[in-house]
């Protein structure tokens, strides 16, 4: 890893505020971060803080398998891998496998690039004279750097468990840190972020604040990390952070009069598929007779008051969110048309919804289709109301959509909607159609799935409410969420109710996998297997009689028992670390972790 980190460190300034810096520093020593030459002004300090944010964009600009959000969504019991035979990364993630020893190398490099940008920013800005800064801006910048470093450390810990812990701008070969050392560092950084970032910076759409970390984002992230650490590792506290402290942090974040974060009125309006261009509500009160137009939902837009922290994309930059390129629907020609409208059919078609999960939600007397989140989170296609007897009176949103029989694997006829690619007509007369509705807002945005600009949301206000309920044993947050979903309130708290509320509120957002891991650290794999095996699927146009299958000798429960849900440390990094870096269990030499095209256990059903 030393050689990789050195390479990254030499380009520390290469992407500061998205600009090159050659014209700023003619005599800078690029081989070593040198605070004698940079930063010198408050503007320099602000540019240093922008750099760690920019690294997040690279995760979504490249292969979406780099993101924990996508991997963990696929690995959970909410969806199957789906896609086609060539979607090997998705099929592998669905079964806690890898497609090569280097699949995780690109994000590993990005994470360390982000970490070193944070380390340099913290050291350099701390050394600057306070008099150089306006008001409390020095604390604001430093607090953001601590938050971003904590976020990178948490992302690495959530993905790889242990790794070299670099907390200074010095570069050296290091062994895996211990779990406790890593979480102590995360706790320290979040504590500093909470202390340093001024409370006045809460939710805001003002320029230069959209997408930035706040004190309240640090409080919310502290809650998430604390719950995972104490649950998965069976601890009473995380470093010096106690349960009472976490409750206090979350209560501060949940205080709308202070943080200005809050719930949106409709849970569906958070997601870009509810935009007025696709529904037609932009052009008339009736719209285009879609689910959204009939329900009169209007997208609240990016950076809503419910989004506490996200990777934020703008319409004017070049960065894009490629989740919709992988999550969605496809037909044989990958052509968007009336049969799939308002959705784009140019997706790779990964992540079909587990029908056993849909059935459980649909038939639950406390939820069911009356829950606005049900049809707001997923959609049925083709003849789902005939395939599933329990769904014979259900709403099929795109009944004429045929899909791609020649290529789709593990198709269930149910699709997640929150990050789906969305098309739109060019005008109220339906004169032509765009594959990407963002193109209608700004014609300079690509009219393709890879040009999507919707935020990738990490923490919502709803999560803060449910974390408080879980920690305090209350129903206050649950009932707020149930009320806006059109459901009756609960009369008392139970852990089972909390679990269900989290599953349905955050369906297809990548949180379910870690929830299961922290609640059931030893048996989460068995639970996932029990909840998904046997669900109806079609493989290349053929019905699989016994439904979703595990891979012989490599079932999800067997893989989880070995890996506990962590992923491979890239082999290249282990080689570069000269024997100091240790591979995670389940991916060592001799383990059967490799997934290749043709490994899916369904080829016997193909009609000769």
Secondary structure, 3 states (H helix, E strand, C coil): CHHHHHHHHHCCCCCECCECCCCCCCCCCCCCCCCCCCCCCHHHHHHHHHHHHHHHHHHHHCCHHHCHHHHHHHHCCCECCECCCCCHHHHHHHCCCECCCCCCHHHHHHHHHHHHHHHHHHHHHHCCCHHHCCCCHHHHHHHHHHHHHHHHHHHHHHHHCCCCCCCCCCCCCCCCCCHHHHHHHHHHHHHHHHHHCCCCCCCCCCCCCCCCCCHHHHHHHHHHHHHHHHHHCCCCCECCECHHHHHHHHHHHHCHHHHCCCCCCCHHHHCHHHCHHHHCCCCCCCCCCCHHHHHCCCCCCCCCCCEEEEECCCCCCCCCCCHHHHECCECCCCCCCCCCCCECCECCCECEECHHHHHHHHHCCCCHHHCHHHHHHEEEECCHHHHCHHHCCCCEEECCCCCCCCCCCCECCEEECCCCCECEECCCCCCCEECCCHHHHCCCCCCCHHHCCCCEEEEEHHHHHHHHHHHHCCCHHHHHHHHHCCCCCCCCCCHHHHHHHHHHHCCCCCCHHHHHHHHCCCCHHHHHHHHHCCCCCEECCEECCCCCCCCCCCCHHHHHHHHCCCCCCCHHHHHHCCCCCCCCCCCCCCCCCECCCCCCCCHHHCCC
